[in-house]
Structure formats: C-alpha cells, structure tokens
C-alpha cells in the first residue's frame, strides 16, 4: 500500500511535467530573454520567496553566482532570504511584509530583474517586493501556481509570469525547480553556446 502511494506521487509529478511543458515553455523562454537582457547590461538578479520558495531562491542564486553545469564567470544574483540580520531587523522594526521590499528599495537599480516565487501568488512580502521592483523600474519574473493569486494582478506587460497549472503546493514547487533549472541551462547556452 505504501509503495503504491509513493509510486502515485511519481506518476502525478510526471503527468504534471508533461502538461506544464506546453504551457510554460513560452513564459520560461520570455524569462530567459529578460534575464539575459539584465545580465548582459551589467545588472543583477534579486530572488525572493518564503519557506520552500526561499530555498528555491537560494538554490537559483547559487547556480548563477557559482555555476550550473558548465564553467563560466559568475553572474550577479542575490537571494533576499539569506541575511538573518537584515530579515530580523526589518521584521522587528517594520513588519514581516517588508523584509524583501526594503532590500529591493536599497539594492535594486533600473534594469535589474526580481524573480518573485510564491506558490499561492498571495505572499504579502513577495507582493510588496514586486511593487518595490516596479518603483525601481525593474522587470519581474513571477513563479506562481494555482491561478497566480494577487500577484497576477500586479504584473505589468513587461513582466513574465510562470504560472504552474496545479493547485497542490508540492507539485507546484517541483515545477518551479525545473523551471529555474531550465532558466539556468538556457542562460548558459546563450552565454557559452552549444556544448561540444
């Protein structure tokens, strides 16, 4: 019984992977274009999310600053969920909903890209970061699920929305991880060309 339940998790994940491939390949390609425009102009990526999405933000930033699968110069990326002194100071002195937006206000510059990750699309601190990014003339790449939540309504025509067509958080996070890896792979391909 337990083995069948575990197998079903794999089957459900695989089914969503196939379904999402058609829906998300265009917005992921659009995100690659936005990120390439940013980094080739000397800009940086700022990435935010809560919980598992914070882990995704840190993982993604690490792939850019270090490397993904091939050697290349490091790329400027910053996970906004990592500095405990900043997070706790802002959370304490202002409000938890300001922990990302204050960093975007302080560190963001026009032409930078904010990658905003929220499975529900309703995380107050991610929504505030998106608003701060727009005020700084930054492009937003939003990774959400379900129907995109409140975040969908905040996005501008110049932003990119990668919305996983599913309601379950675990499945959405699995696709977010794949989408971020696709982004890393495509950026490497653009910068380095096809691997021999």
N, C-alpha and C positions, 0 to 999 in steps of 0.2 A: 504493500500500500504506500509506504513512504517513498519507495523508488519510483512508483508511478507518479506521485505528486512532484517529485524532483524532475522527472522526465518532462512532465507537463510544463514546468517552468521554462525549460529549454525550448519546447515546441512553441509556447506562447511568445517567447522572445524572438524566435526565428520568424514566426508569422509576421510580427510587427516590423522586423527588419526589412522583410520583403515589401510590405505595404508602404513603409516610410521611404524606401529608396526612390520611388516615383515622385512622391510628394515633396521630399526635402532636397533632392539633388540640385534643383534650381536655386533655392534660397542659400544653400551652402556655397554654391558657386558664386552667388552675389556677395556672400560674406568674404570669400577669398579675395574678390576684387576690392572690397572695402579695406581689408587688412593689408593687401599689397600696396594700395594707394597710400595708406598710412605709413607703413614701414619704409617704403622707397623714398618718401618725402622726409624721413628722419623723425617720424612721430613714434608714439608708443601705444601699446595696448594696456588698458586697465580692465581687470576682470573681477566680477563680484557675484556672490551668491551666499546662501545660508546652508548650514548642515552639509548634506552630500553635495550640494551645488558649490559650497565653499571649497570642498575637496577637489571638485572638478576645476574650479578656478585656479587653485594652486597647481594642480597637475598640468593644466594648459600653460600657465605662465612658465613652469619649469621646462616644458618642452620647447618653448621659444627662447628662453634665456640660455638654456643648455643646448640640447639638440633633440630632434625627434628620432629619425633613423639614420640620418647621414650627417657627416661633418659639415659645418658651415659656421660663419661668425654668429655670435649670439644676437638675438633680436630683443628689442626693448619691450618687456611685458611685466606687469605688476599685478599680483593678486591682492585685492584690497581687504582680504580676510585674515591676513597673516600677522600684523603688528599688534600684539596684545596691549601694549601701552596706548597706542592710538585708539584702538577699539574700546578699551575700557574708559579712557579719558573722555572720549566723545559720548559714549553711552551714559556715563555718570554725569558729565557736565551739561549735556544737552538732552539727548534721547537716543534710544537704540535705533530709531528710524533714520538717524543722521549719520550712522557710522561709515557708510560708503559715500554719501553725497558730500560730506565735509572733505573727504580725501580727493574726490573729483574736483571740487572747487579749488583746493590747494595745489593739486598736482597736474590737473588736466590742462591741455592747451588746444587751441583750434587745430583741427586735423587729426587729433588723436581718435582712437576708437575705444568705446566702452563695450565690453562683452558682458551682458547682464543675463544671469542664469537664475531662473525661477520656474520650478515645475508647474506651479499653480498660476504664475503670472500675477500674483497678488501680494508678494512680499513688500511691505511698506518701505523698507530700507533700499530695496532694489528699485522700486518706483521712484524714490527720491533721488537716487543716483542717476537714473535716466533723465530726470528733469534737470539736474545739475549739469549733465553732459550736454544736453541741448543748449543750455545757457552758455556753455563754453564753446559752442559751435563744433561739437564732436559728433561723429557718427555712432549710432548704437546698433550692435548686433545682439538681438534678444533671442535667448533659447528658452522656450516655454513648452508646456504641454496643454492637455485639455483643449480649451478654446482660446487660450492665450491670456485669459483673465483681464485685469485692469491694464496690464502692460500693453496689450494690443492697442488700446485706445490712445496711449501716449506716443506711439511710434509715428515718425514722420515719413514722408515719401522717400527720403534719402537713407532711411534706416533699413535694416534687414531683420526679418522675423523667421526664425527656425522653430516652427510650432509642431511638436510631435503629436500625431493624431491618436492619442490614447488618454485614458483617464487615470491609470494606475501609476503612482509615483515611481515605483521600481522600474517599470518598463520605460517610462519617460527618461529616467536617469541613464538607463542603458543606451538609449538612442543619443542622448546628449553626449555621452562619452565617445560614441562612434562618430558623431558629427564633428566633435573637436579634433579627433584623430584625422578625419578627412580634411579638415582645415589645415592641420599641421602638414599632412602629406602634400596637399596642393600647393601650399606656400613653398615648401622645399622644392617641389617640381618647378615652380615658377622661377625660383632663385637659382637653382642648380641645374635645371634641365633634366631630361630623362636619364635614369641610371643606365649605365652601360650593361 
